[in-house]
Structure formats: structure tokens, C-alpha cells
Amino acid sequence: MAKCMFCGIGTQTNEDALPRWVWAYLDVRGGAEIRRQGDGGLVRRIDKPDVRVGGPCRDCNSGWMSRLETAFQGAGGARLLAGDAPVLLASEDLRIVARWLMKTALMLHEAVAYQTGRVTVPGAHFAALKDGAPPDGTQIYIGGVNASGRDINFLRPIQLDHAGNPVGYVMAMSMGYLLAIIAAPIAPTAIWSRPIPPSLRSHFEPIWPLPLPATAIIWPRTRDLTVDGFDQAWSRVTWRGAVPAS
């Protein structure tokens, strides 16, 4: 039996890729669609809000992952999704939000990778999240979107390669009013340019690594970006942000 993608010890079980409280909080009652990036062609339709992944074990799912869900909600997670008022995020809140976002992005990727394309995610990245934080070198940004507040989108992840070897990956998703971009290096010596399309930079706040000095931020900075605008800007970018350091 396959081992847990986080601890590497327990046996994988089918678990929710996206926590059920998110579906319920955003009042998502219909199904889900997986579409190709670019032409928007339908890849798969899911009849109800239920996306499962056979990745974590029961101990991880009911242990640190469950505690992370509680901590994320306590750090203002529900208000981030709802977008109905500015949210003050202190340093410890930012740590929790960053960890939750990366965990959720990796869970969604594992759930739909066979249909949308797989990127290389080292096992050490899953282990780092279990141990308490995104892996070293990861950059995470959040922004607000002007939307109905009911959409959940996971854009096709992009693998960054150098001389034929993977050196990093970038993932993006939106849930309700919350946008997130996660960029993580695969090569330990990879260096990054800022992994944000120029047209989107004014919409995002960096939250990981923790901003220095360690101060609170107000989210969102702006919310005049639409989901379509986000998707179009993302699709036009050629991601060449990571190369091995010399």
C-alpha cells in the first residue's frame, strides 16, 4: 500500500482535497469543472463539491492537518474567503495562512494532476508542511479578487526547468475572494526572480517568507481584479523565474 505523502509512514487514504468547511462556507452547492488552460475545454465535470485525493494517512488528516484547519479559521481564514471586510494579519497569522495555502494547493494538485498535468514536488516539501512551515525558498503571495465569492479555481501548475532539469514550480488558486500564488524551488540552489506577472503585482501582498520587520498587514490591498483577469494574466506569462545559482 502507498505511504502517506506527508509523513511517509501511514497508509494513504482517500481524503478531501479541499476541506468541506470551505465548500460549505462559500455555499458551493453545484458541481465542479476541470477545464484546460488556454482554450477552456472541459476535461472533467464533478457532479457535487467533492474532490478526493489518496495522499495523506488518517493520522495526518485527523492530526496536524485538522489542527491547521482550526488554526487557519482562527487566523481569519473564513473572513479571507468571504472578503466582506479588511482582515488584520499578524506575523503568526501569516505563518498559518501560508502553511494552509501551500497544503491546500498541494492537495488539489495531487487530486487532479492526472488530468491537468503533474509538476515535480519533492517529498521534502510535504514533510516540511507536516513539520510546521513551507519549505525553504518558498514564496507565497495573497491578493483579493472582485467576484461573486462562490468560485473556487485551481489554475494549472507550472514547472520551471533549467537545462532540462526541474528547478521549481508555481501554483495559483482562488477561493471566494482570496487569491494565492505559491512558488517553490526544487533545486536547493535555485534563485528566484519575483514570480508575479507584472500586471498583477499591485494586487498581491507577500506573506512568506514572513515580511521583515515582523509587522501585521491589512488584507486585501485592492480588490479590483477579476477571476478572468487573473486567469488571463496567468496564462500569458512564461515562467522563467528560477535558475541554479552560480
C-alpha positions, -999 to 999 in steps of 0.1 A, spaced: 0 0 0 12 35 -8 26 55 21 13 89 33 27 118 12 33 139 43 47 115 69 58 87 47 47 62 74 10 57 74 -10 42 46 -27 66 22 -65 70 25 -90 89 4 -94 124 19 -109 157 9 -85 177 -12 -104 208 -2 -118 209 33 -156 205 35 -160 236 56 -147 257 26 -174 243 3 -200 249 29 -188 284 39 -187 295 2 -222 279 -2 -209 258 -32 -239 236 -40 -234 227 -76 -207 206 -92 -171 214 -103 -155 215 -137 -118 209 -146 -110 229 -178 -79 232 -199 -60 264 -195 -60 284 -227 -90 272 -247 -111 265 -217 -120 230 -229 -138 207 -204 -116 179 -191 -139 166 -163 -171 175 -146 -177 166 -109 -214 164 -100 -210 176 -65 -185 196 -45 -163 166 -36 -127 163 -47 -108 135 -31 -71 126 -30 -55 94 -19 -25 111 -4 -25 116 34 -29 89 60 -56 90 87 -32 101 114 -20 131 94 -56 140 83 -70 139 118 -39 152 135 -18 181 123 -40 188 92 -71 191 113 -53 214 138 -41 235 108 -77 239 96 -88 251 131 -58 275 133 -65 289 98 -100 297 107 -88 313 139 -63 334 119 -92 349 99 -94 323 72 -131 324 68 -130 362 65 -103 359 39 -126 338 18 -156 360 24 -139 392 16 -166 413 33 -141 434 54 -104 441 57 -85 415 78 -56 423 100 -30 395 98 -2 394 124 30 376 119 18 343 134 -14 346 113 7 349 82 26 318 91 -6 298 95 -22 312 63 10 305 42 12 269 55 -26 263 49 -24 277 14 5 256 4 -10 225 19 -43 231 1 -25 238 -32 -6 205 -30 -37 185 -20 -56 199 -50 -27 193 -73 -24 157 -62 -61 152 -67 -63 165 -104 -27 160 -116 -35 131 -138 -59 154 -158 -42 188 -156 -6 178 -157 19 169 -129 47 190 -117 76 177 -96 70 182 -59 98 168 -37 88 146 -8 107 170 14 81 197 6 53 176 20 74 167 51 82 204 57 45 213 59 39 185 83 68 198 104 53 233 106 62 256 76 66 258 38 99 246 26 129 269 24 129 292 -5 92 292 -10 75 325 -18 37 329 -12 16 359 -21 -21 367 -14 -45 391 -31 -82 399 -33 -105 393 -62 -137 411 -72 -160 382 -77 -193 367 -66 -175 350 -38 -187 315 -48 -159 304 -72 -130 280 -64 -103 278 -91 -71 259 -92 -50 270 -121 -28 245 -139 6 244 -120 37 254 -140 70 236 -137 102 256 -141 130 239 -158 167 247 -165 187 228 -190 161 201 -189 160 197 -151 132 208 -129 142 236 -106 109 249 -92 71 251 -96 44 277 -93 8 271 -83 -21 296 -82 -57 293 -69 -86 314 -59 -112 305 -33 -140 330 -28 -123 364 -26 -89 351 -18 -62 347 -44 -29 329 -38 3 323 -57 28 297 -43 63 295 -59 87 268 -45 122 258 -56 131 222 -63 169 226 -67 183 236 -33 204 263 -50 176 278 -71 173 316 -70 141 334 -79 130 365 -96 97 377 -83 71 351 -95 43 375 -101 31 387 -136 39 425 -139 2 432 -144 -7 416 -111 20 429 -88 -1 457 -74 -28 432 -63 -7 410 -41 10 411 -7 40 388 0 33 367 32 60 341 30 88 343 39 74 364 67 78 401 59 106 419 77 103 437 101 77 413 115 46 435 113 9 429 106 -6 435 72 -40 445 61 -57 423 35 -67 429 8 -46 458 -6 -70 461 -35 -99 441 -49 -104 454 -84 -90 423 -101 -115 397 -116 -110 360 -117 -110 362 -155 -83 389 -154 -63 368 -130 -66 337 -153 -57 357 -184 -27 373 -169 -15 339 -156 -19 323 -190 2 349 -207 32 345 -185 62 325 -195 76 314 -161 114 315 -161 119 326 -126 143 300 -112 178 291 -123 206 273 -104 227 298 -85 262 300 -99 
